[in-house]
Each structure stands twice: as C-alpha cells, then as structure tokens.
C-alpha cells in the first residue's frame, strides 16, 4: 500500500504558461479549492514542485 497525499488547487490558471496548466490538469485538479488524494510518488512530487504557487499539500 502506497502512501497518499491530498493536494488542493489554490490559484487560478489564468495567465499561466501552458506547461503549468498541463501539470495541474495532469494532477486531476479542475476548479479552484478542489482537493484530490493521489499516491505519493517521485513523479507526483516533481509535478508539485513545478506549480508550488498554484497548489498546496493538505494534511
């Protein structure tokens, strides 16, 4: 069983580069303040590091 983390989209995608928009969509986040629980893998951590200003890890 892998560890899971909850992430929350806190920022808007308006006026963001296309790469960052694709990363947030790839994480499964749609609307602002939406929360998603996903597996904690190195690839997910890398995606989160690219959009730290748009998402927040929720405990």
C-alpha positions in Angstrom: 0.0 0.0 0.0 1.4 3.3 -1.1 1.2 6.5 0.9 -1.3 9.1 -0.3 -1.2 12.8 -0.2 -4.0 15.4 -0.5 -3.4 18.4 -2.8 -5.6 21.4 -3.1 -5.6 23.9 -6.0 -5.3 27.4 -4.5 -4.5 29.5 -7.5 -6.1 30.4 -10.9 -4.7 29.1 -14.2 -5.4 32.4 -15.9 -2.2 33.9 -17.4 -0.1 30.8 -16.5 2.2 29.1 -19.0 0.7 26.2 -20.9 3.2 23.8 -19.3 1.9 24.7 -15.8 -1.7 24.4 -16.9 -1.0 20.9 -18.2 0.7 19.9 -14.9 -2.3 21.0 -12.8 -4.7 19.2 -15.2 -2.4 16.1 -15.0 -2.7 16.1 -11.2 -6.5 15.9 -11.7 -7.4 19.4 -10.3 -10.1 21.3 -12.0 -11.7 24.2 -10.1 -10.1 26.4 -7.5 -10.3 24.9 -4.0 -10.7 21.4 -5.4 -9.0 18.7 -3.4 -7.6 15.4 -4.8 -6.0 12.5 -3.0 -3.2 10.8 -5.0 -0.3 8.5 -4.5 2.9 10.0 -3.2 5.5 9.1 -5.9 8.6 10.9 -7.1 6.9 11.9 -10.3 4.0 13.5 -8.5 6.4 15.3 -6.2 8.2 16.6 -9.3 4.9 17.9 -10.7 4.1 19.6 -7.4 7.5 21.3 -7.4 6.7 22.9 -10.8 3.4 24.5 -9.6 4.0 25.3 -5.9 2.4 28.7 -6.3 -0.8 27.1 -7.6 -1.3 24.1 -5.3 -1.0 23.3 -1.6 -0.4 19.9 0.2 -3.2 19.5 2.7 -2.6 17.3 5.9 
